[in-house]
Amino acid sequence: MMTPPGAPAPGMKHKGTPMQTAPLDFRLATRADEELLIALMREFYAEDRIDFDDARVRRGVDALLADPR
């Protein structure tokens, strides 16, 4: 069951101040985003101490960007 907007979260007794968020804008990634995506993945992998195989990641990103589904 979803909590209605403005209602206290489950387990909370008092309604808090609503959080203000910036508007989000989503779009499909393109080839122009490839280096940015790889850089973000590299940072994510480093945060979780996961080995980053640049060639393998590039092949994966290439495959994802080639398929518009």
N, CA, C and O atoms as CSV, one atom per row, in Angstrom:
chain,resi,resn,atom,element,x,y,z
A,1,MET,N,N,0.842,-1.183,0.000
A,1,MET,CA,C,0.000,0.000,0.000
A,1,MET,C,C,0.883,1.242,0.000
A,1,MET,O,O,1.797,1.363,0.816
A,2,MET,N,N,0.613,2.139,-0.896
A,2,MET,CA,C,1.403,3.366,-0.986
A,2,MET,C,C,0.872,4.402,-0.011
A,2,MET,O,O,-0.330,4.489,0.237
A,3,THR,N,N,1.790,5.184,0.535
A,3,THR,CA,C,1.414,6.275,1.423
A,3,THR,C,C,0.955,7.445,0.564
A,3,THR,O,O,1.657,7.833,-0.370
A,4,PRO,N,N,-0.229,8.023,0.865
A,4,PRO,CA,C,-0.692,9.170,0.080
A,4,PRO,C,C,0.258,10.357,0.227
A,4,PRO,O,O,0.896,10.503,1.269
A,5,PRO,N,N,0.365,11.205,-0.792
A,5,PRO,CA,C,1.235,12.373,-0.697
A,5,PRO,C,C,0.862,13.235,0.504
A,5,PRO,O,O,-0.318,13.496,0.739
A,6,GLY,N,N,1.854,13.675,1.258
A,6,GLY,CA,C,1.630,14.535,2.414
A,6,GLY,C,C,1.310,13.797,3.694
A,6,GLY,O,O,1.299,14.397,4.769
A,7,ALA,N,N,1.046,12.489,3.595
A,7,ALA,CA,C,0.747,11.696,4.792
A,7,ALA,C,C,2.050,11.253,5.437
A,7,ALA,O,O,3.064,11.103,4.755
A,8,PRO,N,N,2.025,11.039,6.771
A,8,PRO,CA,C,3.251,10.557,7.418
A,8,PRO,C,C,3.610,9.165,6.916
A,8,PRO,O,O,2.734,8.361,6.596
A,9,ALA,N,N,4.888,8.896,6.853
A,9,ALA,CA,C,5.354,7.572,6.448
A,9,ALA,C,C,4.902,6.544,7.467
A,9,ALA,O,O,4.705,6.885,8.634
A,10,PRO,N,N,4.730,5.283,7.055
A,10,PRO,CA,C,4.329,4.242,8.003
A,10,PRO,C,C,5.272,4.218,9.205
A,10,PRO,O,O,6.493,4.243,9.048
A,11,GLY,N,N,4.700,4.170,10.390
A,11,GLY,CA,C,5.496,4.123,11.610
A,11,GLY,C,C,5.823,5.496,12.173
A,11,GLY,O,O,6.344,5.591,13.284
A,12,MET,N,N,5.532,6.559,11.441
A,12,MET,CA,C,5.789,7.919,11.940
A,12,MET,C,C,4.504,8.481,12.529
A,12,MET,O,O,3.420,8.299,11.975
A,13,LYS,N,N,4.642,9.163,13.655
A,13,LYS,CA,C,3.463,9.716,14.323
A,13,LYS,C,C,3.097,11.102,13.816
A,13,LYS,O,O,1.924,11.477,13.819
A,14,HIS,N,N,4.092,11.861,13.381
A,14,HIS,CA,C,3.837,13.242,12.983
A,14,HIS,C,C,4.156,13.447,11.514
A,14,HIS,O,O,5.107,12.892,10.965
A,15,LYS,N,N,3.334,14.254,10.919
A,15,LYS,CA,C,3.579,14.616,9.530
A,15,LYS,C,C,4.748,15.597,9.489
A,15,LYS,O,O,4.725,16.617,10.178
A,16,GLY,N,N,5.760,15.297,8.693
A,16,GLY,CA,C,6.930,16.161,8.592
A,16,GLY,C,C,6.768,17.199,7.500
A,16,GLY,O,O,5.743,17.259,6.821
A,17,THR,N,N,7.778,17.998,7.348
A,17,THR,CA,C,7.803,18.994,6.286
A,17,THR,C,C,8.063,18.284,4.965
A,17,THR,O,O,9.006,17.500,4.858
A,18,PRO,N,N,7.237,18.550,3.959
A,18,PRO,CA,C,7.469,17.882,2.673
A,18,PRO,C,C,8.845,18.238,2.116
A,18,PRO,O,O,9.293,19.379,2.226
A,19,MET,N,N,9.496,17.269,1.530
A,19,MET,CA,C,10.811,17.477,0.942
A,19,MET,C,C,10.642,18.093,-0.444
A,19,MET,O,O,9.824,17.633,-1.241
A,20,GLN,N,N,11.411,19.121,-0.720
A,20,GLN,CA,C,11.389,19.751,-2.037
A,20,GLN,C,C,12.421,19.060,-2.920
A,20,GLN,O,O,13.565,18.866,-2.509
A,21,THR,N,N,12.027,18.699,-4.101
A,21,THR,CA,C,12.952,18.046,-5.022
A,21,THR,C,C,12.999,18.817,-6.335
A,21,THR,O,O,12.044,19.494,-6.715
A,22,ALA,N,N,14.110,18.699,-7.002
A,22,ALA,CA,C,14.250,19.325,-8.315
A,22,ALA,C,C,13.477,18.508,-9.341
A,22,ALA,O,O,13.381,17.287,-9.211
A,23,PRO,N,N,12.932,19.156,-10.349
A,23,PRO,CA,C,12.236,18.396,-11.391
A,23,PRO,C,C,13.221,17.475,-12.115
A,23,PRO,O,O,14.386,17.822,-12.312
A,24,LEU,N,N,12.740,16.319,-12.499
A,24,LEU,CA,C,13.572,15.342,-13.199
A,24,LEU,C,C,13.237,15.349,-14.684
A,24,LEU,O,O,12.089,15.554,-15.078
A,25,ASP,N,N,14.242,15.127,-15.483
A,25,ASP,CA,C,14.059,15.072,-16.926
A,25,ASP,C,C,14.816,13.849,-17.435
A,25,ASP,O,O,16.045,13.809,-17.368
A,26,PHE,N,N,14.101,12.862,-17.935
A,26,PHE,CA,C,14.714,11.630,-18.420
A,26,PHE,C,C,14.743,11.623,-19.943
A,26,PHE,O,O,13.847,12.151,-20.602
A,27,ARG,N,N,15.788,11.017,-20.481
A,27,ARG,CA,C,15.882,10.820,-21.926
A,27,ARG,C,C,16.721,9.577,-22.169
A,27,ARG,O,O,17.450,9.125,-21.286
A,28,LEU,N,N,16.614,9.033,-23.366
A,28,LEU,CA,C,17.436,7.885,-23.724
A,28,LEU,C,C,18.888,8.323,-23.889
A,28,LEU,O,O,19.163,9.403,-24.410
A,29,ALA,N,N,19.792,7.496,-23.450
A,29,ALA,CA,C,21.216,7.772,-23.650
A,29,ALA,C,C,21.553,7.579,-25.126
A,29,ALA,O,O,20.946,6.760,-25.817
A,30,THR,N,N,22.526,8.345,-25.591
A,30,THR,CA,C,22.986,8.245,-26.979
A,30,THR,C,C,24.494,8.005,-26.988
A,30,THR,O,O,25.139,7.983,-25.940
A,31,ARG,N,N,25.034,7.829,-28.172
A,31,ARG,CA,C,26.489,7.649,-28.311
A,31,ARG,C,C,27.252,8.826,-27.700
A,31,ARG,O,O,28.366,8.657,-27.203
A,32,ALA,N,N,26.656,10.005,-27.740
A,32,ALA,CA,C,27.316,11.186,-27.166
A,32,ALA,C,C,27.482,11.058,-25.650
A,32,ALA,O,O,28.308,11.756,-25.061
A,33,ASP,N,N,26.714,10.183,-25.018
A,33,ASP,CA,C,26.773,9.987,-23.564
A,33,ASP,C,C,27.728,8.871,-23.153
A,33,ASP,O,O,27.926,8.633,-21.962
A,34,GLU,N,N,28.314,8.191,-24.121
A,34,GLU,CA,C,29.103,6.987,-23.844
A,34,GLU,C,C,30.211,7.216,-22.817
A,34,GLU,O,O,30.310,6.456,-21.854
A,35,GLU,N,N,31.035,8.229,-22.994
A,35,GLU,CA,C,32.150,8.455,-22.065
A,35,GLU,C,C,31.650,8.833,-20.670
A,35,GLU,O,O,32.231,8.423,-19.666
A,36,LEU,N,N,30.573,9.615,-20.612
A,36,LEU,CA,C,29.992,9.979,-19.319
A,36,LEU,C,C,29.463,8.738,-18.602
A,36,LEU,O,O,29.692,8.567,-17.404
A,37,LEU,N,N,28.760,7.878,-19.325
A,37,LEU,CA,C,28.240,6.645,-18.727
A,37,LEU,C,C,29.373,5.771,-18.192
A,37,LEU,O,O,29.278,5.227,-17.092
A,38,ILE,N,N,30.426,5.644,-18.962
A,38,ILE,CA,C,31.564,4.818,-18.543
A,38,ILE,C,C,32.229,5.425,-17.311
A,38,ILE,O,O,32.614,4.699,-16.394
A,39,ALA,N,N,32.366,6.742,-17.285
A,39,ALA,CA,C,32.957,7.408,-16.117
A,39,ALA,C,C,32.097,7.197,-14.873
A,39,ALA,O,O,32.627,6.938,-13.792
A,40,LEU,N,N,30.780,7.303,-15.016
A,40,LEU,CA,C,29.880,7.073,-13.882
A,40,LEU,C,C,29.969,5.632,-13.395
A,40,LEU,O,O,29.977,5.372,-12.192
A,41,MET,N,N,30.035,4.699,-14.342
A,41,MET,CA,C,30.172,3.290,-13.966
A,41,MET,C,C,31.488,3.048,-13.241
A,41,MET,O,O,31.532,2.303,-12.262
A,42,ARG,N,N,32.565,3.677,-13.721
A,42,ARG,CA,C,33.884,3.518,-13.093
A,42,ARG,C,C,33.824,3.987,-11.630
A,42,ARG,O,O,34.351,3.318,-10.741
A,43,GLU,N,N,33.181,5.138,-11.386
A,43,GLU,CA,C,33.040,5.658,-10.023
A,43,GLU,C,C,32.189,4.727,-9.162
A,43,GLU,O,O,32.521,4.480,-8.002
A,44,PHE,N,N,31.099,4.212,-9.720
A,44,PHE,CA,C,30.223,3.296,-8.988
A,44,PHE,C,C,30.974,2.021,-8.617
A,44,PHE,O,O,30.889,1.554,-7.481
A,45,TYR,N,N,31.699,1.466,-9.565
A,45,TYR,CA,C,32.474,0.256,-9.297
A,45,TYR,C,C,33.507,0.515,-8.207
A,45,TYR,O,O,33.688,-0.312,-7.314
A,46,ALA,N,N,34.188,1.666,-8.275
A,46,ALA,CA,C,35.214,1.993,-7.280
A,46,ALA,C,C,34.594,2.118,-5.888
A,46,ALA,O,O,35.173,1.658,-4.904
A,47,GLU,N,N,33.429,2.733,-5.810
A,47,GLU,CA,C,32.741,2.893,-4.521
A,47,GLU,C,C,32.473,1.542,-3.872
A,47,GLU,O,O,32.618,1.390,-2.659
A,48,ASP,N,N,32.085,0.571,-4.673
A,48,ASP,CA,C,31.782,-0.773,-4.160
A,48,ASP,C,C,32.972,-1.717,-4.242
A,48,ASP,O,O,32.843,-2.912,-3.975
A,49,ARG,N,N,34.132,-1.178,-4.611
A,49,ARG,CA,C,35.370,-1.965,-4.712
A,49,ARG,C,C,35.207,-3.168,-5.655
A,49,ARG,O,O,35.620,-4.287,-5.349
A,50,ILE,N,N,34.596,-2.895,-6.798
A,50,ILE,CA,C,34.408,-3.911,-7.834
A,50,ILE,C,C,35.463,-3.664,-8.908
A,50,ILE,O,O,35.681,-2.524,-9.318
A,51,ASP,N,N,36.118,-4.732,-9.362
A,51,ASP,CA,C,37.103,-4.587,-10.438
A,51,ASP,C,C,36.422,-4.016,-11.676
A,51,ASP,O,O,35.336,-4.454,-12.055
A,52,PHE,N,N,37.060,-3.050,-12.297
A,52,PHE,CA,C,36.518,-2.396,-13.482
A,52,PHE,C,C,37.335,-2.812,-14.690
A,52,PHE,O,O,38.505,-2.451,-14.817
A,53,ASP,N,N,36.714,-3.570,-15.572
A,53,ASP,CA,C,37.362,-4.028,-16.802
A,53,ASP,C,C,36.904,-3.092,-17.921
A,53,ASP,O,O,35.816,-3.263,-18.470
A,54,ASP,N,N,37.734,-2.106,-18.258
A,54,ASP,CA,C,37.359,-1.072,-19.218
A,54,ASP,C,C,36.864,-1.651,-20.542
A,54,ASP,O,O,35.828,-1.223,-21.051
A,55,ALA,N,N,37.578,-2.604,-21.098
A,55,ALA,CA,C,37.186,-3.182,-22.391
A,55,ALA,C,C,35.825,-3.871,-22.294
A,55,ALA,O,O,34.986,-3.730,-23.184
A,56,ARG,N,N,35.616,-4.602,-21.230
A,56,ARG,CA,C,34.343,-5.320,-21.056
A,56,ARG,C,C,33.188,-4.334,-20.873
A,56,ARG,O,O,32.117,-4.508,-21.456
A,57,VAL,N,N,33.411,-3.300,-20.061
A,57,VAL,CA,C,32.372,-2.292,-19.845
A,57,VAL,C,C,32.049,-1.578,-21.156
A,57,VAL,O,O,30.880,-1.347,-21.467
A,58,ARG,N,N,33.076,-1.230,-21.919
A,58,ARG,CA,C,32.845,-0.549,-23.196
A,58,ARG,C,C,32.029,-1.420,-24.156
A,58,ARG,O,O,31.158,-0.914,-24.865
A,59,ARG,N,N,32.308,-2.717,-24.179
A,59,ARG,CA,C,31.514,-3.621,-25.035
A,59,ARG,C,C,30.054,-3.635,-24.575
A,59,ARG,O,O,29.140,-3.611,-25.399
A,60,GLY,N,N,29.842,-3.672,-23.268
A,60,GLY,CA,C,28.477,-3.683,-22.738
A,60,GLY,C,C,27.727,-2.396,-23.026
A,60,GLY,O,O,26.571,-2.426,-23.448
A,61,VAL,N,N,28.383,-1.266,-22.798
A,61,VAL,CA,C,27.755,0.027,-23.076
A,61,VAL,C,C,27.469,0.148,-24.571
A,61,VAL,O,O,26.408,0.634,-24.961
A,62,ASP,N,N,28.399,-0.287,-25.402
A,62,ASP,CA,C,28.202,-0.257,-26.851
A,62,ASP,C,C,26.969,-1.069,-27.242
A,62,ASP,O,O,26.160,-0.619,-28.053
A,63,ALA,N,N,26.824,-2.259,-26.669
A,63,ALA,CA,C,25.669,-3.110,-26.982
A,63,ALA,C,C,24.365,-2.452,-26.530
A,63,ALA,O,O,23.363,-2.505,-27.243
A,64,LEU,N,N,24.375,-1.836,-25.354
A,64,LEU,CA,C,23.164,-1.179,-24.858
A,64,LEU,C,C,22.780,0.019,-25.722
A,64,LEU,O,O,21.603,0.220,-26.019
A,65,LEU,N,N,23.759,0.806,-26.122
A,65,LEU,CA,C,23.462,1.984,-26.940
A,65,LEU,C,C,23.058,1.609,-28.361
A,65,LEU,O,O,22.378,2.386,-29.031
A,66,ALA,N,N,23.461,0.444,-28.825
A,66,ALA,CA,C,23.106,-0.009,-30.173
A,66,ALA,C,C,21.671,-0.507,-30.253
A,66,ALA,O,O,21.109,-0.593,-31.345
A,67,ASP,N,N,21.069,-0.838,-29.111
A,67,ASP,CA,C,19.715,-1.403,-29.077
A,67,ASP,C,C,18.760,-0.398,-28.438
A,67,ASP,O,O,18.773,-0.239,-27.218
A,68,PRO,N,N,17.938,0.280,-29.227
A,68,PRO,CA,C,17.075,1.331,-28.686
A,68,PRO,C,C,15.901,0.852,-27.832
A,68,PRO,O,O,15.130,1.671,-27.333
A,69,ARG,N,N,15.757,-0.456,-27.657
A,69,ARG,CA,C,14.634,-0.927,-26.830
A,69,ARG,C,C,14.845,-0.455,-25.465
A,69,ARG,O,O,14.029,-0.727,-24.584
